Amino acid sequence: MTLPKYQKAVVVEKYGASLALKELPVPEVAPGQVLVKVEASILGGGLKERVEQPKNPLFCLPEPFIIGTSAVGRVIESDTFKKGQLVYLDPTVWSRDSAGHYVVKSIIDGPTPESKALSAQEYKRNGYISEYTLVDIENCYPINEEAISVDTDVLSTLAFPLVAYGGFRGIDLKPGETVAIGPATGKFSSAAVAVASSMGAKVLALGRDKTALEKLASNYRNVHPVVLTGDKDADAATLHKFGSLDVFMDFSPTTASGPIFLDAAINAMSFGGRIILSGFIFGVVAVPYALLVSKDLTIKGRIMYSRQEAKDFIKMVENGIFKLDHVEVKKFAIEKFSEAADEASTKKLWNHQVVMSTK
């Protein structure tokens, strides 16, 4: 196969400006890097709107960069992987020197100078909505293709459940424990419901939309839709009907002024319970200090997941423990990225996704 000199990619040239379909050189490979032919890349709802707004200094990357947070593709050139190997392309770039420094491709870099140095390298901050991509070997996860019974394009959606899996590993969720997840009807939080169910937990899916919660719960084993009102005392009483909580995972979105169900969850926690913060609120959050102490509670924030956790989760997928047969992807050609972004904004749950197909 003769490589073309140029490729198509969807690029953020400047925050606040429209996304652009550009023709860029196909990257050259250096030792420790992998050139991959992208087959499908995820287009998350809200991504287009976020980058076409003025830059948020707390949630940005240096421009320009290619958008797209995760993908699946085949190895073209590498000193580590065989040519043609199917790989999952992960968005999290960790420093090789310290796990405290990172970039999430096409989204954000970490708060440290070392993270800023990583994101200054364009290929490290570039996402995957392109025909080819250059990545470090650490961002390539080989997939046992024979173990995958669904369209391999579905693998491009793994970033959503991976975030939840990393959070649950970080808080040591155990089979048989009761975990509440809320709000549960977003892309990441609905994936968390699926992950917690596959890990053997009793899952409470929290929210205010009864119909959406019931639809979500119907897809998974041992998931209970729980409609809350925003009244912390009434909501805590509702949660107590299911027994005390061992774990609460908060996925409050960036648009929220504060954690939506955190107060109610704290009141419903068991002694020694654990709370994992996986949303992204920019403001200051107040907590009931004395109650946290008296109930011996742990609150932990978690960004993404480790490389080992990603490997372990992919094994769960390959072994059929985490199932993908209910995931639907609608495919668009890269030239149709604007139309695809409009479609992506209508997809609320993680198992209904839009992907850019570049096969």
HELIX and SHEET records of a PDB file:
HELIX    1   1 LEU A   47  VAL A   51  1                                   5    
HELIX    2   2 PRO A  113  SER A  119  1                                   7    
HELIX    3   3 GLU A  122  ARG A  125  1                                   4    
HELIX    4   4 ILE A  137  ASN A  139  5                                   3    
HELIX    5   5 GLU A  145  ALA A  147  5                                   3    
HELIX    6   6 THR A  152  THR A  157  5                                   6    
HELIX    7   7 ALA A  159  GLY A  170  1                                  12    
HELIX    8   8 LYS A  187  SER A  198  1                                  12    
HELIX    9   9 LYS A  210  ALA A  217  1                                   8    
HELIX   10  10 LYS A  232  HIS A  240  1                                   9    
HELIX   11  11 LEU A  262  ALA A  268  1                                   7    
HELIX   12  12 TYR A  289  SER A  294  1                                   6    
HELIX   13  13 ARG A  307  GLU A  318  1                                  12    
HELIX   14  14 ILE A  334  LYS A  336  5                                   3    
HELIX   15  15 PHE A  337  ALA A  344  1                                   8    
SHEET    1   A 3 ALA A  20  PRO A  25  0                                        
SHEET    2   A 3 TYR A   6  VAL A  12 -1                                        
SHEET    3   A 3 PHE A  65  ILE A  66 -1                                        
SHEET    1   B 5 TYR A 132  ASP A 136  0                                        
SHEET    2   B 5 GLN A  33  ILE A  42 -1                                        
SHEET    3   B 5 ALA A  71  SER A  78 -1                                        
SHEET    4   B 5 LEU A  86  LEU A  89 -1                                        
SHEET    5   B 5 CYS A 140  PRO A 142 -1                                        
SHEET    1   C 4 TYR A 132  ASP A 136  0                                        
SHEET    2   C 4 GLN A  33  ILE A  42 -1                                        
SHEET    3   C 4 HIS A 352  SER A 357 -1                                        
SHEET    4   C 4 GLU A 328  ALA A 333  1                                        
SHEET    1   D 3 THR A  92  TRP A  94  0                                        
SHEET    2   D 3 TYR A 102  VAL A 104 -1                                        
SHEET    3   D 3 ILE A 108  ASP A 109 -1                                        
SHEET    1   E 6 VAL A 223  VAL A 227  0                                        
SHEET    2   E 6 LYS A 202  GLY A 207  1                                        
SHEET    3   E 6 THR A 178  GLY A 182  1                                        
SHEET    4   E 6 LEU A 245  ASP A 250  1                                        
SHEET    5   E 6 MET A 269  LEU A 277  1                                        
SHEET    6   E 6 THR A 298  GLY A 301  1                                        
END                                                                             
